[in-house]
Amino acid sequence: MTTAANGRRPLLHWVWWSLAAVGLLSAPFFLVGSGTEFTSDILIFAIMAIGLYVQIGLLGLVNFGFSAFYGLGGYLGAILLMRLSPSVLPSLALTILGTAAVAGVFGWIALKTREIAFTMITLTFSQLLYVLVVADDGWTGGANGLSGVPRPRLPQFIADPLGLTLKTDAGFYYFVLVVFALVVWFVRTLERSRLGAVFAGIRENEERMTVLGYSAHRYKLAGFVISGAIGGLSGYLNATLLGFVGPGSLFWTVSGEAILMVILGGAGFLLGPIVGAAIFVGLSHYAVAYTDHWRLFVGLVFIALVLFAPGGVVRVLRDRLQWPMTRSAKPGNVVSREEHTA
Amino acid sequence: MTTGSLIEYFVNGLQAGLLLFVISAGLTLSFGLMRVVNMAHGSFYMLGAFAGLTVAQRTGSFALGAAVAVVAAAATGWLIERTLFRRLYPRGPFPQMLASLGLIFVFDELVRIVWGGDIRSMPRPPALSHSYEWFGASLEGYRLFLIAFGAFVSAGLFLGLVRTPIGAAVRAAVDDREASELLGMNVTTLFSLVFLAGAGLAGAAGYVAIPLVNAFPGMGDDVLVSCLVVVVIGGLGSVLGSLLASLLIGFALTVGQVLVAGYAPAVMYGVLTLVLLMRPHGLLGKPEGT
């Protein structure tokens, strides 16, 4: 279902989104047990997937080393919270800046290569961080990681009047929800902006953009840095949610999971990585009750998806089942496009 | 630094490099021939190791285990190529990488289901367990065996590529697939063959490496990274390049282990970055698209 002729979305669209918003806002009130923490988990991975989406979906850069930013965000956040200041603003800001800086360096090097070499070199970057973190005992806790990461403290002027804290499940959940909303708003605005249009142009036909006078390298680097910063943000949230960060978060297979989430949901829509993250995290929590081997199932579904439904779940829902979601989609994505033959 | 330890480092580095080459050769050829990047190549390494290990433990025969390792890995490779990769050729490299990513999940979990999640080990076969003294160096018989194995495979591979008709066909197809097809070569079948041979080699390497590094689900994921480094440094598609790169990496890792201990792999990534910055197509590779 797309827009009506006068460009306004159907009513069903607004109903759907309002319900979702209400659901998210009231979650801690009706979820029992670890339900709230689980929902926070979904949102955090959704943020991570959205970060990757900026690279894969908007720019067409297939990065197999996204875990580098995710893990780096976790470690930076943990170290800053434990050694510098337990307050949320400095640790969060510095984590994002630090991750963005590293993304700048990695991106500058990686973007000198093309396509497959780019994918491989990004993969090795995440492995590089993994090795460094495991080898260094002093700052990173080596193979055991860092435990006892505290929940960040809200600044006084916010916390005191309303008695808010991040130490409770619900408190932290709302913090994550706010960050999630901001990230979604940010990326959505980015997509619809002129910068987003340049990104799309680079994705679809880089040579044409270069001929038109755009420095593709600079724009790709910008996208890479934005993407990495969002990834670092999600890592920070994950570390503070769990109170722990370990080298496993840097191993390249975690990047694989991130890619899986984006492609599963659909790399052509902002909703895609969100849906993909929800499905993946949901499976990992609930399928465990039925079988320890849910990854086998997910792997098979993923392969089937790449073969038969490369647009992802969202595209299937939208086109085949006519669910009312998203107004427009990009003509294709890195998975479903046919290769241009020379 | 004694002569003895220098010799030991050299031997270890040579062994690591040659073994890495055996594993990576398949990946290099797959890419050179069909521009296929199989991220699940490490799964062949793992499957060969486990299949061979099971047989070796049941029958007590190291050699039989090796044979089964090769066959099991090659068969899996053939199966994947026929059912999965063949459908993805026209779609370009990324769908292939993504599908093979799914395969990693599947194979890692399959191994966990069948063999459990524990680390498995295998002792060195008695015939290869002796140590030899040589100019102050203590050389493990098994490592020498691995060097011989690696050298044998490399020689066989190069002779095969240079001296046999099939080898010529492979080289022609790597050079220019369209022209080869126009000349009547059945490149698709050729590729199946190359793919399953590469898988078999990786499986063999996985098996013979068990006495050194043990076997565990997911063992291929780590190895894959080194393979990718080799393939990228050596030049996507160049077998000689992979040999040189493997030796380079093998020595770098071994010497790095001595000098900077846990940071050794970081040295490898540093080398990769340097090479890529100076020669984006790898040491001996061709620019993509030609």
Interface residues (C-beta under 8 A of the other chain):
Chain A: V62 F64 I109 K112 T113 R114 E115 I116 A117 T119 M120 I121 L123 T124 F125 Q127 L128 V131 L132 V134 A135 F251 W252 T253 G256 I259 L260 I263 D292 H293 R295 L296 V298 G299 L300 F302 I303 V306 L307 P310 V334 V335 R337 E338 E339 A342
Chain B: F31 R35 V37 M39 L84 R87 L88 P90 R91 G92 P93 F94 P95 M97 L98 A99 L101 G102 L103 I104 F105 V106 D108 E109 L110 R112 I113 G218 D221 V225 L228 V229 V231 V232 L236 A261 G262 Y263 P265 A266 Y269 L272 T273 L276 L277 P280 E288 G289
